[in-house]
């Protein structure tokens, strides 16, 4: 019983830590062949920098991207260019 409670507490902490906010800084991590930059074409998404892993990006956008992106092989989690060690690319958008 104690192990189950501990596992539940750890799972809750992970969800609270990595769950994307309603709107804010997000880290996109490709899980397969789909490139992360594909989400830059979504209206309201702004590139903030490179992520810490090859092919990953830090963006400003809507957390509602989580499920559609996951279906395309992209993991969207809470993040920031500063905390992820990425290089800042302030204000760049597709079409700029």
DRENSEKE-266666 format. One record per residue (C-alpha): y, x, z; residue number from 0. Coordinates in steps of 0.001 Angstrom, whole numbers, always signed. Each point is the difference from the previous one (the first is absolute). Layout:
DRENSEKE-266666
<r c2="Y" c1="X" c3="Z" seq="NUM"/>
...
***
This chain:
DRENSEKE-266666
<r c2="+0" c1="+0" c3="+0" seq="0"/>
<r c2="+2422" c1="+2805" c3="+888" seq="1"/>
<r c2="-695" c1="+1746" c3="-3323" seq="2"/>
<r c2="+789" c1="-3211" c3="-1882" seq="3"/>
<r c2="+3290" c1="-407" c3="+1860" seq="4"/>
<r c2="+940" c1="+3619" c3="-663" seq="5"/>
<r c2="-809" c1="-396" c3="-3699" seq="6"/>
<r c2="+2135" c1="-3141" c3="-119" seq="7"/>
<r c2="+2904" c1="+1785" c3="+1671" seq="8"/>
<r c2="-234" c1="+2937" c3="-2419" seq="9"/>
<r c2="-129" c1="-2372" c3="-2980" seq="10"/>
<r c2="+3087" c1="-1858" c3="+1272" seq="11"/>
<r c2="+1892" c1="+3281" c3="+419" seq="12"/>
<r c2="-922" c1="+1114" c3="-3512" seq="13"/>
<r c2="+1131" c1="-3294" c3="-1502" seq="14"/>
<r c2="+3271" c1="+95" c3="+1959" seq="15"/>
<r c2="+621" c1="+3610" c3="-1020" seq="16"/>
<r c2="-839" c1="-178" c3="-3695" seq="17"/>
<r c2="+606" c1="-3648" c3="-954" seq="18"/>
<r c2="+2812" c1="-213" c3="-2526" seq="19"/>
<r c2="+3237" c1="-1558" c3="+1259" seq="20"/>
<r c2="+1347" c1="-3157" c3="-1639" seq="21"/>
<r c2="+2560" c1="+2235" c3="-1729" seq="22"/>
<r c2="+536" c1="+3705" c3="+467" seq="23"/>
<r c2="-1354" c1="+3461" c3="-669" seq="24"/>
<r c2="-3557" c1="+29" c3="-1325" seq="25"/>
<r c2="-2510" c1="+2685" c3="-943" seq="26"/>
<r c2="-2092" c1="-663" c3="-3122" seq="27"/>
<r c2="-3319" c1="+1861" c3="-138" seq="28"/>
<r c2="-2146" c1="-260" c3="-3143" seq="29"/>
<r c2="-3634" c1="-715" c3="+867" seq="30"/>
<r c2="-1287" c1="+453" c3="-3534" seq="31"/>
<r c2="+1311" c1="+525" c3="-3515" seq="32"/>
<r c2="+3033" c1="-2329" c3="+264" seq="33"/>
<r c2="+3176" c1="+2109" c3="+341" seq="34"/>
<r c2="+2335" c1="-825" c3="+2902" seq="35"/>
<r c2="+3036" c1="+16" c3="-2304" seq="36"/>
<r c2="-1305" c1="-3248" c3="-1506" seq="37"/>
<r c2="+1663" c1="-1878" c3="+2904" seq="38"/>
<r c2="+3422" c1="+1404" c3="-963" seq="39"/>
<r c2="+180" c1="-2652" c3="-2714" seq="40"/>
<r c2="-67" c1="-2783" c3="+2637" seq="41"/>
<r c2="+3489" c1="-1524" c3="+538" seq="42"/>
<r c2="+1571" c1="+1110" c3="+3274" seq="43"/>
<r c2="-2014" c1="+3220" c3="+306" seq="44"/>
<r c2="+1974" c1="+3246" c3="+376" seq="45"/>
<r c2="-1548" c1="+3468" c3="-20" seq="46"/>
<r c2="+853" c1="+2037" c3="+3132" seq="47"/>
<r c2="-2161" c1="+3063" c3="-578" seq="48"/>
<r c2="-3425" c1="+1520" c3="-409" seq="49"/>
<r c2="-2678" c1="-704" c3="+2555" seq="50"/>
<r c2="-2076" c1="+2578" c3="+1873" seq="51"/>
<r c2="-3099" c1="-404" c3="-2213" seq="52"/>
<r c2="-342" c1="+695" c3="-3715" seq="53"/>
<r c2="+1197" c1="-3021" c3="-1973" seq="54"/>
<r c2="+1443" c1="-1804" c3="+3033" seq="55"/>
<r c2="+3586" c1="-1291" c3="+109" seq="56"/>
<r c2="+2443" c1="-1223" c3="+2640" seq="57"/>
<r c2="+1906" c1="-3105" c3="-1071" seq="58"/>
<r c2="+2374" c1="-2600" c3="+1383" seq="59"/>
<r c2="-1476" c1="-3416" c3="-687" seq="60"/>
<r c2="-1629" c1="-3210" c3="+1124" seq="61"/>
<r c2="-3091" c1="+146" c3="+2234" seq="62"/>
<r c2="-1389" c1="-2963" c3="-1952" seq="63"/>
<r c2="-1074" c1="+2598" c3="-2575" seq="64"/>
<r c2="-2973" c1="+859" c3="+2250" seq="65"/>
<r c2="-2656" c1="-2405" c3="-1343" seq="66"/>
<r c2="+906" c1="+96" c3="-3722" seq="67"/>
<r c2="+229" c1="+3814" c3="+124" seq="68"/>
<r c2="-3312" c1="+286" c3="+1870" seq="69"/>
<r c2="-1614" c1="-2081" c3="-2745" seq="70"/>
<r c2="+1282" c1="+2592" c3="-2497" seq="71"/>
<r c2="-1352" c1="+2928" c3="+2027" seq="72"/>
<r c2="+3213" c1="+933" c3="+1835" seq="73"/>
<r c2="+295" c1="+79" c3="+3788" seq="74"/>
<r c2="+3446" c1="-982" c3="+1333" seq="75"/>
<r c2="+758" c1="+968" c3="+3617" seq="76"/>
<r c2="+3038" c1="+490" c3="+2218" seq="77"/>
<r c2="+1630" c1="+3349" c3="-691" seq="78"/>
<r c2="+3120" c1="+2073" c3="-577" seq="79"/>
<r c2="+814" c1="+3083" c3="-2046" seq="80"/>
<r c2="+1006" c1="+1836" c3="+3171" seq="81"/>
<r c2="-3105" c1="-872" c3="+2041" seq="82"/>
<r c2="-2346" c1="+459" c3="-2957" seq="83"/>
<r c2="+1350" c1="+3411" c3="-901" seq="84"/>
<r c2="+1068" c1="-1203" c3="-3434" seq="85"/>
<r c2="+2977" c1="+1220" c3="-1981" seq="86"/>
<r c2="+2910" c1="-2470" c3="+83" seq="87"/>
<r c2="+1022" c1="-1517" c3="-3320" seq="88"/>
<r c2="+2724" c1="-2364" c3="+1172" seq="89"/>
<r c2="+886" c1="-3072" c3="-1997" seq="90"/>
<r c2="-2057" c1="+618" c3="-3149" seq="91"/>
<r c2="-1213" c1="-3134" c3="-1750" seq="92"/>
<r c2="-1863" c1="-739" c3="-3193" seq="93"/>
<r c2="+2654" c1="-651" c3="-2628" seq="94"/>
<r c2="+2699" c1="+2153" c3="+1682" seq="95"/>
***
